[in-house]
Amino acid sequence: MFLISNKTKVIERIKEGQFHSRIIESDQVYYSIHSLEALLNNACLKLGTSLEGRIDFTKEILKSNNKIPIPIDPDQCVFMFPTRSVKSPLLSYISYYQVADFEPYEKNVKVIFKDDTTYIAPMTMKQFDIQLKRTSQLIAHFYYKMTI
């Protein structure tokens, strides 16, 4: 199974033949027969907890139940946030530390990554900004705990 890393920029839910997800990395695009949730869960399990455990932990930190960012691998700076509800067929997860900038694109958001590639995220500018801030809050919690 594909392993999410600090090269991973986006994981999308898709339905193209046998494939259920597309993974966009710094240097390549991969297609997987595994669901987006299975890929996220596998990455979390590699570090000793389930996706559900990470979500429950994040809900407690952010005091929220919607569109929860996931601390995939905090030691390697891999934090991903969803673009939509987990039930949406248009759901994708974007890696926080890969984002350099963003701008409006029609009714969506054009994400500009640090390597100057782009991705059209299926969400509004306001939603994207909120997701960045929520992920920042989660990151601050992790790094504050590391420094005390």
C-alpha positions as CSV (number, residue, x, y, z in Angstrom):
1,M,0.0,0.0,0.0
2,F,1.2,3.5,-0.8
3,L,2.8,5.4,2.2
4,I,2.0,9.0,2.6
5,S,5.2,11.1,3.2
6,N,6.4,14.7,3.3
7,K,6.5,14.5,-0.6
8,T,2.7,13.9,-0.7
9,K,0.8,17.0,-1.8
10,V,-2.7,15.8,-2.4
11,I,-4.8,12.6,-2.0
12,E,-8.1,12.6,-3.9
13,R,-11.1,10.4,-3.8
14,I,-11.8,9.2,-7.3
15,K,-13.7,6.4,-9.1
16,E,-11.8,5.5,-12.2
17,G,-12.1,1.9,-13.1
18,Q,-10.5,-0.1,-10.3
19,F,-8.9,3.0,-8.8
20,H,-10.3,4.7,-5.7
21,S,-7.7,7.4,-5.0
22,R,-5.1,9.5,-6.7
23,I,-2.0,10.6,-4.9
24,I,-0.1,13.6,-6.1
25,E,3.5,13.8,-5.0
26,S,6.3,16.2,-5.7
27,D,7.6,14.1,-8.5
28,Q,4.9,11.8,-9.6
29,V,1.1,10.9,-9.6
30,Y,0.0,7.5,-8.3
31,Y,-3.3,5.7,-8.6
32,S,-4.4,3.3,-5.9
33,I,-7.0,0.6,-5.6
34,H,-7.3,1.6,-1.9
35,S,-9.7,4.2,-0.7
36,L,-8.5,7.6,0.5
37,E,-9.5,6.5,4.1
38,A,-7.5,3.3,3.8
39,L,-4.4,5.2,2.7
40,L,-4.8,7.7,5.6
41,N,-5.5,4.9,8.1
42,N,-2.4,3.0,6.9
43,A,-0.2,6.1,7.3
44,C,-1.5,6.6,10.9
45,L,-1.1,3.0,11.8
46,K,2.6,3.1,10.8
47,L,3.0,5.5,13.7
48,G,1.0,3.5,16.2
49,T,-2.5,4.9,16.0
50,S,-5.6,4.6,13.8
51,L,-7.1,7.3,11.6
52,E,-10.1,7.2,13.9
53,G,-7.7,7.8,16.9
54,R,-6.1,10.8,15.2
55,I,-9.5,12.2,14.3
56,D,-10.8,11.8,17.9
57,F,-7.6,13.5,19.2
58,T,-7.9,16.4,16.8
59,K,-11.6,16.9,17.6
60,E,-10.6,17.3,21.2
61,I,-7.9,19.8,20.4
62,L,-10.0,21.9,17.9
63,K,-13.3,21.5,19.7
64,S,-14.9,20.7,16.4
65,N,-16.4,17.8,14.5
66,N,-16.3,19.0,10.9
67,K,-13.6,18.8,8.3
68,I,-11.0,17.6,10.7
69,P,-7.3,18.0,9.7
70,I,-5.2,14.9,10.3
71,P,-1.7,14.9,11.9
72,I,-0.4,12.1,9.7
73,D,3.3,12.3,10.9
74,P,4.0,15.4,13.0
75,D,7.7,14.5,13.3
76,Q,8.0,14.7,9.5
77,C,5.7,17.8,9.2
78,V,2.9,15.8,7.5
79,F,-0.4,17.4,8.3
80,M,-3.3,17.1,5.9
81,F,-6.6,18.9,5.8
82,P,-9.8,17.9,3.9
83,T,-11.4,20.1,1.2
84,R,-14.9,18.8,1.8
85,S,-17.0,16.6,4.1
86,V,-15.7,13.1,4.4
87,K,-18.8,11.8,2.7
88,S,-18.3,14.0,-0.4
89,P,-17.3,12.3,-3.7
90,L,-15.2,15.4,-4.3
91,L,-13.2,14.9,-1.1
92,S,-9.4,15.5,-1.2
93,Y,-6.8,16.0,1.4
94,I,-4.1,18.7,1.0
95,S,-0.7,18.6,2.7
96,Y,-0.4,21.8,4.8
97,Y,3.4,22.1,4.4
98,Q,3.3,21.8,0.7
99,V,1.1,24.9,0.2
100,A,2.9,28.1,-0.8
101,D,-0.1,30.2,-1.8
102,F,-3.7,30.1,-3.0
103,E,-6.0,32.2,-5.1
104,P,-9.6,32.1,-6.4
105,Y,-10.2,30.1,-9.5
106,E,-13.8,30.2,-10.8
107,K,-15.8,28.9,-7.8
108,N,-12.9,26.9,-6.4
109,V,-9.4,27.6,-5.1
110,K,-6.2,27.3,-7.0
111,V,-3.5,26.0,-4.7
112,I,0.0,26.9,-5.5
113,F,2.5,24.4,-4.1
114,K,6.1,25.1,-3.1
115,D,7.3,23.4,-6.3
116,D,5.2,25.9,-8.4
117,T,2.7,23.2,-9.4
118,T,-1.0,23.9,-8.9
119,Y,-4.1,22.0,-7.9
120,I,-7.7,23.1,-8.2
121,A,-9.3,22.4,-4.8
122,P,-13.1,21.9,-4.7
123,M,-13.8,24.5,-2.1
124,T,-14.2,28.3,-1.6
125,M,-11.5,30.7,-0.6
126,K,-13.1,31.2,2.8
127,Q,-13.3,27.4,3.4
128,F,-9.6,27.0,2.3
129,D,-8.5,29.8,4.6
130,I,-10.4,28.3,7.5
131,Q,-8.9,24.9,6.9
132,L,-5.4,26.4,6.9
133,K,-6.0,28.2,10.2
134,R,-7.4,25.1,11.8
135,T,-4.5,23.0,10.7
136,S,-2.1,25.8,12.0
137,Q,-3.9,25.6,15.3
138,L,-3.3,21.8,15.4
139,I,0.3,22.2,14.4
140,A,0.8,24.8,17.2
141,H,-0.6,22.3,19.7
142,F,2.0,19.7,18.6
143,Y,5.0,22.0,18.6
144,Y,4.0,23.7,21.8
145,K,3.9,20.3,23.5
146,M,7.4,19.5,22.1
147,T,9.0,22.6,23.5
148,I,7.8,22.3,27.1
